[in-house]
């Protein structure tokens, strides 16, 4: 196996060369023989060409892997250390009736099975399906990174579930099952059940163990799921950094798998993540491929939870901002606004187009491409990162000379509600749960609040009422709070 410190050195050297450039969806092919790590395949030094497509049983949608060194359906083959780790859940299908799960094993293990049940005791005793215990087959992938390190990951999609239900699950294969984990499905579409989601971003570097600490805070806040606004790692093709992301601990007995194995993490691509194969192969989101979309349709996507619609965008390909992605965004938001089950619309992407005197200036070309679409379909809140600070805009609706027009403002900077519609969209920058903090200012006309702090956000949706709470990730002290009711 490649020494971890060598891997970090190679990654840092590449970062100095690449800076913040986007590398696109790639698997690094460093040439030469593969490292000795378990049962490394004989063709690990060959050109990348393997892909695998299938329709998971009962799901009604297809799954396609990125191009990697190896990819295939689950087989009952086990390496010398087949235990699952880096376990995390998400949604690639309807949130009320499915879940997806990703995990890592040694390179020799090809078993990618999931046992699941609503009966924990029955699941704990099972070595296969039967009775109250069901089984789903997934797929495995092997890829190689900058340091010529091979990694075997697995993914499975479980569908046909009941809304608002806790499911217990185990990963692996006969005789080699993981511990029992659990996750819950969303309420039925349009349900007014109260729910909470969290927002974090820019964990890269994990300074002060802030990524792990923020995840402990999210767990303690009882969030139903989490949005992540990009830049999980410094260099997207450095697997040791992804390993740290999926296994980070706070030094006090908590590691992020304790949260992410149960709480779906819905991510967008940041400029440092670079849509690398390491990102795409280790996450599972909806694959509704649109014109020119990369990552087998996972570059941008949307999902519903209860009475809310969530849009997850990639803002790292300037050629697509005002073309394919904008076309998809218009279609997606048109459908959401016309859907009577949707009362709230939230958008997440990486680069802010409202931010005040921080390291990165507002992205005005992105603003020109997307804001009119946001305005037209009355997006409630936009969450971003990139600047490692906390910022909240005033309500904004419309552009004048390329600048945002401040809309009618109510109590504590919240938008005014007329006929159930907010006067403007609130733009939040909430980042820095690990990345170096930046400076920020409140001197811009569109800025309501700004703090150079590591923060995590929780959003409580209760029918037509919204409450946003922002806390310092390190101390848990209150940073900001606001909300409104649509009536």
C-alpha positions as CSV (number, residue, x, y, z in Angstrom):
1,X,0.0,0.0,0.0
2,X,1.2,3.5,-0.7
3,X,2.4,5.3,2.4
4,X,-0.3,7.8,3.6
5,X,2.3,10.6,4.0
6,X,3.5,10.0,0.4
7,X,0.0,10.2,-0.8
8,X,-0.5,13.5,1.0
9,X,2.7,14.8,-0.5
10,X,1.7,13.9,-4.0
11,X,-1.8,15.4,-3.5
12,X,-0.3,18.6,-2.2
13,X,2.1,18.8,-5.1
14,X,-0.7,18.4,-7.5
15,X,-2.7,21.0,-5.7
16,X,0.1,23.5,-6.1
17,X,0.1,22.8,-9.9
18,X,-3.7,22.7,-10.3
19,X,-4.8,25.3,-7.8
20,X,-8.5,25.6,-7.9
21,X,-8.9,24.4,-11.5
22,X,-11.6,21.8,-12.3
23,X,-10.2,18.5,-13.5
24,X,-13.4,17.1,-14.7
25,X,-14.6,13.5,-14.1
26,X,-11.4,11.5,-14.2
27,X,-9.7,8.5,-12.8
28,X,-5.9,9.1,-12.3
29,X,-3.8,6.6,-14.4
30,X,-0.3,7.0,-13.0
31,X,1.0,4.1,-15.0
32,X,3.2,1.3,-13.7
33,X,2.2,-1.6,-11.5
34,X,-0.6,-1.2,-8.9
35,X,0.3,-1.1,-5.2
36,X,0.1,-4.3,-3.3
37,X,-3.2,-3.9,-1.4
38,X,-5.2,-7.0,-0.9
39,X,-6.3,-8.6,-4.1
40,X,-5.4,-5.8,-6.5
41,X,-6.6,-6.8,-10.0
42,X,-4.2,-7.9,-12.7
43,X,-5.4,-5.1,-15.0
44,X,-5.1,-2.2,-12.5
45,X,-2.4,-0.6,-14.7
46,X,-4.5,-0.9,-17.9
47,X,-6.5,2.0,-19.4
48,X,-9.7,2.9,-17.6
49,X,-12.6,1.3,-19.4
50,X,-14.9,-0.6,-17.0
51,X,-18.5,0.6,-16.4
52,X,-21.5,-1.2,-15.1
53,X,-25.2,-0.4,-15.7
54,X,-28.3,-2.1,-14.2
55,X,-31.7,-1.5,-12.8
56,X,-31.8,-2.3,-9.0
57,X,-34.6,-4.7,-8.2
58,X,-37.9,-2.8,-7.5
59,X,-36.4,0.6,-8.1
60,X,-37.8,1.7,-11.5
61,X,-34.6,3.6,-12.4
62,X,-31.2,2.6,-13.7
63,X,-27.8,3.1,-12.2
64,X,-24.6,3.5,-14.2
65,X,-21.1,3.7,-12.6
66,X,-18.4,6.1,-13.7
67,X,-15.6,4.7,-15.8
68,X,-13.2,2.9,-13.5
69,X,-10.7,0.1,-13.4
70,X,-13.3,-2.5,-12.4
71,X,-17.0,-2.4,-12.0
72,X,-19.6,-5.2,-11.7
73,X,-22.5,-6.7,-9.9
74,X,-22.2,-8.2,-6.4
75,X,-20.4,-11.5,-6.2
76,X,-19.9,-13.5,-3.0
77,X,-16.2,-13.0,-3.1
78,X,-14.4,-11.9,0.1
79,X,-10.9,-10.5,0.6
80,X,-8.8,-10.9,3.7
81,X,-10.4,-7.9,5.5
82,X,-14.0,-7.6,4.1
83,X,-15.4,-5.4,6.8
84,X,-17.4,-2.4,5.6
85,X,-16.5,1.2,6.6
86,X,-17.1,4.7,5.3
87,X,-20.8,3.9,5.4
88,X,-23.1,6.7,4.3
89,X,-26.6,6.9,3.0
90,X,-28.3,9.2,0.5
91,X,-31.3,9.3,-2.0
92,X,-31.1,8.4,-5.6
93,X,-34.8,7.6,-5.9
94,X,-37.9,9.0,-4.1
95,X,-37.0,10.0,-0.5
96,X,-40.2,8.5,0.8
97,X,-39.7,5.0,-0.6
98,X,-36.0,4.4,-1.0
99,X,-32.5,4.9,0.1
100,X,-29.0,4.4,-1.3
101,X,-25.9,3.3,0.7
102,X,-22.2,3.5,-0.2
103,X,-19.3,1.8,1.6
104,X,-15.7,0.8,1.3
105,X,-14.1,-2.6,1.8
106,X,-10.7,-4.2,1.1
107,X,-9.9,-4.5,-2.6
108,X,-10.5,-8.2,-2.8
109,X,-14.2,-8.1,-1.6
110,X,-16.8,-8.0,-4.4
111,X,-19.9,-8.8,-2.2
112,X,-22.2,-5.8,-2.4
113,X,-25.4,-7.0,-0.6
114,X,-27.8,-5.2,1.8
115,X,-30.0,-7.0,4.2
116,X,-32.8,-4.8,5.5
117,X,-35.9,-5.0,7.8
118,X,-38.1,-3.0,10.1
119,X,-37.4,-5.7,12.7
120,X,-34.0,-5.1,14.2
121,X,-33.8,-8.4,16.1
122,X,-34.7,-10.4,13.1
123,X,-32.1,-8.6,11.0
124,X,-29.4,-9.1,13.7
125,X,-30.0,-12.9,13.6
126,X,-30.2,-13.2,9.8
127,X,-27.5,-14.4,7.4
128,X,-29.7,-13.9,4.4
129,X,-33.3,-12.9,3.4
130,X,-36.4,-14.6,4.7
131,X,-39.4,-13.7,6.9
132,X,-39.2,-10.1,7.8
133,X,-35.7,-9.7,6.4
134,X,-35.2,-8.6,2.7
135,X,-32.1,-8.4,0.5
136,X,-30.9,-6.2,-2.3
137,X,-27.9,-6.6,-4.5
138,X,-25.7,-3.7,-5.4
139,X,-22.5,-3.2,-7.3
140,X,-18.8,-2.7,-6.6
141,X,-16.1,-0.5,-8.2
142,X,-12.4,-0.3,-8.0
143,X,-10.6,2.9,-9.0
144,X,-7.1,4.4,-8.6
145,X,-6.1,7.9,-7.5
146,X,-3.1,10.2,-7.8
147,X,-0.9,8.2,-5.5
148,X,-1.6,5.0,-7.5
149,X,-3.7,3.7,-4.6
150,X,-6.5,1.3,-5.4
151,X,-9.8,1.6,-3.5
152,X,-12.8,-0.8,-3.6
153,X,-16.2,0.8,-3.0
154,X,-19.7,-0.5,-3.1
155,X,-23.2,0.9,-3.7
156,X,-26.7,-0.4,-3.3
157,X,-30.2,1.0,-3.8
158,X,-33.1,-0.2,-1.7
159,X,-36.6,0.7,-3.0
160,X,-40.3,-0.1,-2.5
161,X,-40.2,1.1,1.1
162,X,-43.0,2.7,3.2
163,X,-43.0,6.5,4.0
164,X,-42.0,7.8,7.5
165,X,-40.5,4.4,8.5
166,X,-37.2,3.4,10.1
167,X,-35.3,0.6,8.4
168,X,-32.5,-1.3,9.8
169,X,-29.8,-2.6,7.5
170,X,-26.5,-4.6,7.3
171,X,-23.9,-4.6,4.5
172,X,-21.6,-7.3,3.0
173,X,-22.5,-10.9,2.2
174,X,-23.1,-14.4,3.7
175,X,-21.0,-14.9,6.8
176,X,-19.5,-11.4,6.5
177,X,-22.2,-8.9,7.5
178,X,-21.6,-5.5,9.1
179,X,-23.1,-4.2,12.3
180,X,-26.7,-3.1,12.2
181,X,-27.3,0.5,11.0
182,X,-30.6,2.3,10.4
183,X,-32.1,5.1,8.3
184,X,-35.6,6.5,7.8
185,X,-37.7,7.3,4.8
186,X,-39.3,10.7,4.3
187,X,-43.0,11.5,4.8
188,X,-45.3,11.0,1.9
189,X,-45.0,13.7,-0.9
190,X,-46.8,16.9,0.2
191,X,-47.1,15.9,3.8
192,X,-47.0,18.8,6.2
193,X,-45.1,16.8,8.8
194,X,-42.4,18.9,10.5
195,X,-38.9,18.1,9.5
196,X,-35.3,19.5,10.0
197,X,-32.4,19.5,7.6
198,X,-28.9,20.7,8.2
199,X,-26.5,22.6,5.8
200,X,-22.7,22.6,5.9
201,X,-19.9,23.0,3.5
202,X,-16.1,23.4,2.8
203,X,-14.8,20.8,5.1
204,X,-11.5,20.5,3.2
205,X,-8.5,20.4,5.4
206,X,-10.6,19.6,8.5
207,X,-8.9,22.4,10.6
208,X,-9.7,22.1,14.3
209,X,-11.5,18.9,13.6
210,X,-14.4,21.1,12.6
211,X,-15.9,18.7,10.1
212,X,-16.3,16.0,12.7
213,X,-17.5,18.4,15.3
214,X,-20.1,19.9,12.9
215,X,-21.4,16.5,12.2
216,X,-21.8,15.8,15.9
217,X,-23.8,19.0,16.2
218,X,-25.9,17.9,13.3
219,X,-26.6,14.6,15.0
220,X,-27.5,16.3,18.2
221,X,-29.9,18.6,16.3
222,X,-31.8,15.5,15.1
223,X,-31.6,16.6,11.5
224,X,-33.5,14.3,9.1
225,X,-30.9,14.9,6.3
226,X,-28.0,17.2,5.5
227,X,-27.1,19.4,2.5
228,X,-23.4,19.9,1.7
229,X,-22.4,22.9,-0.5
230,X,-19.2,21.5,-1.9
231,X,-15.4,21.3,-1.3
232,X,-15.3,18.2,0.9
233,X,-11.5,17.8,0.1
234,X,-8.6,19.9,-1.1
235,X,-7.9,17.8,-4.1
236,X,-10.7,15.6,-5.6
237,X,-8.4,12.9,-6.9
238,X,-6.6,12.4,-3.6
239,X,-8.3,9.4,-2.0
240,X,-6.5,9.8,1.3
241,X,-8.4,13.1,1.7
242,X,-11.7,11.3,1.0
243,X,-10.8,8.6,3.5
244,X,-10.4,11.4,6.1
245,X,-13.7,13.0,5.1
246,X,-15.6,9.7,5.5
247,X,-13.9,8.7,8.8
248,X,-13.2,12.0,10.6
249,X,-13.5,12.0,14.4
250,X,-13.8,14.7,17.0
251,X,-11.2,13.2,19.4
252,X,-14.0,12.6,21.9
253,X,-15.5,9.3,20.7
254,X,-17.6,10.5,17.8
255,X,-16.9,9.8,14.2
256,X,-18.8,11.0,11.2
257,X,-20.1,7.5,10.2
258,X,-22.2,7.6,13.3
259,X,-24.3,10.3,11.6
260,X,-23.8,9.6,7.9
261,X,-24.8,5.9,8.2
262,X,-28.3,7.0,9.1
263,X,-28.7,10.6,8.0
264,X,-28.7,11.1,4.2
265,X,-26.0,13.4,3.0
266,X,-26.9,15.3,-0.3
267,X,-23.9,16.9,-1.8
268,X,-23.0,19.3,-4.7
269,X,-19.7,19.4,-6.5
270,X,-17.2,22.0,-5.4
271,X,-14.3,23.4,-7.4
272,X,-11.9,21.4,-5.2
273,X,-13.9,18.2,-5.5
274,X,-13.6,18.6,-9.3
275,X,-16.2,16.0,-10.1
276,X,-13.4,13.5,-9.8
277,X,-14.2,9.8,-9.9
278,X,-13.4,9.6,-6.2
279,X,-16.4,11.9,-5.6
280,X,-18.8,10.3,-8.1
281,X,-17.9,6.7,-7.2
282,X,-18.4,7.2,-3.5
283,X,-21.8,9.0,-3.6
284,X,-25.2,8.1,-5.0
285,X,-27.7,10.7,-6.3
286,X,-30.4,10.7,-9.0
287,X,-29.1,9.9,-12.4
288,X,-31.6,11.7,-14.6
289,X,-29.1,12.6,-17.4
290,X,-29.7,15.9,-19.2
291,X,-28.0,17.2,-22.3
292,X,-24.3,17.6,-21.8
293,X,-24.5,16.5,-18.2
294,X,-21.5,14.6,-16.8
295,X,-21.1,12.1,-14.0
296,X,-23.8,9.8,-15.5
297,X,-26.5,12.4,-14.6
298,X,-25.3,13.1,-11.1
299,X,-23.7,16.5,-11.9
300,X,-27.0,18.2,-11.0
301,X,-30.2,16.8,-9.6
302,X,-33.2,17.5,-7.4
303,X,-35.3,15.6,-4.9
304,X,-38.4,16.2,-2.8
305,X,-38.9,15.8,1.0
306,X,-42.4,16.2,2.4
307,X,-43.7,19.5,1.1
308,X,-40.3,20.9,0.0
309,X,-38.3,20.7,-3.3
310,X,-34.5,20.7,-3.2
311,X,-32.3,21.6,-6.2
312,X,-28.6,20.6,-6.2
313,X,-26.5,22.4,-8.9
314,X,-23.0,22.3,-10.2
315,X,-21.5,25.7,-10.8
316,X,-18.1,24.7,-12.0
317,X,-18.6,24.4,-15.7
318,X,-19.0,27.9,-17.2
319,X,-20.0,26.5,-20.6
320,X,-23.1,24.9,-19.1
321,X,-24.3,27.6,-16.7
322,X,-26.4,29.5,-19.2
323,X,-27.1,26.6,-21.6
324,X,-27.8,23.0,-20.6
325,X,-27.9,23.4,-16.9
326,X,-30.0,26.6,-17.1
327,X,-32.5,24.7,-19.4
328,X,-32.7,21.9,-16.9
329,X,-33.1,24.3,-14.0
330,X,-36.0,26.1,-15.7
331,X,-37.8,22.8,-16.4
332,X,-37.2,21.5,-12.9
333,X,-38.4,24.6,-11.1
334,X,-41.4,25.0,-13.5
335,X,-42.5,21.5,-12.5
336,X,-41.9,22.1,-8.8
337,X,-43.8,25.3,-8.8
338,X,-46.7,23.7,-10.6
339,X,-46.8,20.8,-8.1
340,X,-49.4,21.4,-5.4
341,X,-47.4,19.2,-3.0
342,X,-44.5,21.6,-3.1
343,X,-44.7,24.6,-0.7
344,X,-41.0,25.4,-0.3
345,X,-38.1,25.5,-2.8
346,X,-34.5,25.4,-1.7
347,X,-31.4,25.5,-3.9
348,X,-27.8,24.5,-3.1
349,X,-24.7,25.2,-5.1
350,X,-21.0,26.1,-4.4
351,X,-20.1,29.6,-5.6
352,X,-22.1,32.5,-4.1
353,X,-23.3,35.3,-6.3
354,X,-24.1,37.4,-3.2
355,X,-21.1,37.8,-0.9
356,X,-19.4,40.8,0.6
357,X,-15.7,41.7,0.4
358,X,-14.5,38.1,1.2
359,X,-11.7,36.1,-0.5
360,X,-13.9,35.2,-3.5
361,X,-15.9,38.0,-5.2
362,X,-19.6,37.5,-6.1
363,X,-19.9,35.4,-9.2
364,X,-21.8,37.9,-11.4
365,X,-21.8,35.6,-14.5
366,X,-23.5,32.9,-12.4
367,X,-25.9,35.5,-11.1
368,X,-26.8,36.5,-14.7
369,X,-27.3,32.9,-15.7
370,X,-29.5,31.7,-12.8
371,X,-31.1,34.5,-10.8
372,X,-33.9,35.3,-13.2
373,X,-34.9,31.6,-13.0
374,X,-34.8,31.7,-9.2
375,X,-36.9,34.8,-9.2
376,X,-39.4,33.5,-11.7
377,X,-40.1,30.4,-9.7
378,X,-39.9,32.0,-6.2
379,X,-37.0,30.1,-4.7
380,X,-37.1,30.6,-1.0
381,X,-33.5,30.1,0.1
382,X,-30.2,29.5,-1.8
383,X,-27.4,27.8,0.2
384,X,-23.7,28.2,-1.0
385,X,-20.2,27.9,0.2
386,X,-16.8,28.7,-1.4
387,X,-16.2,31.7,1.0
388,X,-15.4,30.2,4.3
389,X,-17.7,32.4,6.4
390,X,-21.3,32.9,7.3
391,X,-23.3,35.4,5.3
392,X,-27.1,36.2,4.9
393,X,-28.4,38.5,2.2
394,X,-31.4,40.7,2.4
395,X,-34.4,39.4,0.4
396,X,-33.5,39.9,-3.3
397,X,-35.8,39.8,-6.3
398,X,-34.8,41.2,-9.7
399,X,-31.6,42.6,-11.2
400,X,-30.8,46.2,-12.1
401,X,-27.6,46.8,-14.1
402,X,-26.5,43.3,-13.1
403,X,-27.0,44.0,-9.4
404,X,-29.5,42.4,-7.1
405,X,-32.6,44.5,-6.2
406,X,-33.4,44.4,-2.5
407,X,-37.0,43.3,-2.0
408,X,-39.5,44.3,0.8
409,X,-38.0,43.3,4.1
410,X,-39.8,42.3,7.3
411,X,-38.8,41.5,10.8
412,X,-35.1,40.5,11.2
413,X,-34.4,40.8,7.5
414,X,-37.0,38.1,6.5
415,X,-38.9,38.6,3.3
416,X,-42.4,40.0,3.4
417,X,-45.2,37.5,2.6
418,X,-48.0,38.5,0.2
419,X,-50.6,35.9,-0.9
420,X,-48.4,33.1,0.4
421,X,-45.4,34.2,-1.7
422,X,-42.1,35.7,-0.3
423,X,-41.0,39.1,-1.6
424,X,-37.5,37.8,-2.4
425,X,-35.0,35.0,-2.1
426,X,-32.6,34.8,0.8
427,X,-29.0,33.8,-0.1
428,X,-26.9,32.1,2.6
429,X,-23.2,31.4,2.5
430,X,-22.6,28.7,5.2
431,X,-19.1,27.2,4.9
432,X,-15.8,26.6,6.7
433,X,-16.4,23.4,8.7
434,X,-12.7,22.6,8.2
435,X,-11.4,24.9,5.6
436,X,-9.4,28.1,6.6
437,X,-11.7,30.9,7.6
438,X,-11.8,34.1,5.4
439,X,-12.7,37.7,6.2
440,X,-16.1,39.1,5.4
441,X,-18.0,42.4,5.7
442,X,-21.5,43.7,6.2
443,X,-20.8,46.9,4.2
444,X,-22.5,45.7,1.0
445,X,-26.1,46.9,0.4
446,X,-27.4,43.4,-0.1
447,X,-25.8,41.9,3.0
448,X,-27.9,41.6,6.2
449,X,-25.5,39.6,8.4
450,X,-21.9,38.3,8.1
451,X,-19.6,36.6,10.5
452,X,-16.1,35.0,10.0
453,X,-17.1,31.9,11.9
454,X,-17.3,28.1,11.3
455,X,-21.0,27.5,11.3
456,X,-23.6,24.8,10.7
457,X,-27.2,25.6,9.7
458,X,-30.4,23.8,10.7
459,X,-33.7,24.6,9.0
460,X,-37.0,23.6,10.5
461,X,-39.9,23.3,8.1
462,X,-43.3,22.9,9.8
463,X,-46.1,23.1,7.2
464,X,-45.9,26.6,5.9
465,X,-43.6,27.9,8.7
466,X,-39.8,28.1,8.3
467,X,-37.2,28.7,11.0
468,X,-33.5,28.9,10.1
469,X,-30.9,28.7,13.0
470,X,-27.2,29.2,12.5
471,X,-24.7,28.1,15.2
472,X,-21.0,28.2,15.7
473,X,-19.8,24.7,14.9
474,X,-17.0,24.8,17.5
475,X,-18.9,26.3,20.5
476,X,-22.6,25.8,19.5
477,X,-23.3,29.4,20.3
478,X,-26.1,31.2,18.3
479,X,-24.9,33.2,15.3
480,X,-28.1,34.0,13.6
481,X,-31.8,33.1,13.5
482,X,-34.6,34.1,11.2
483,X,-37.7,32.7,9.6
484,X,-41.1,33.4,8.2
485,X,-44.6,31.9,7.7
486,X,-46.3,31.7,4.3
487,X,-49.7,32.0,5.9
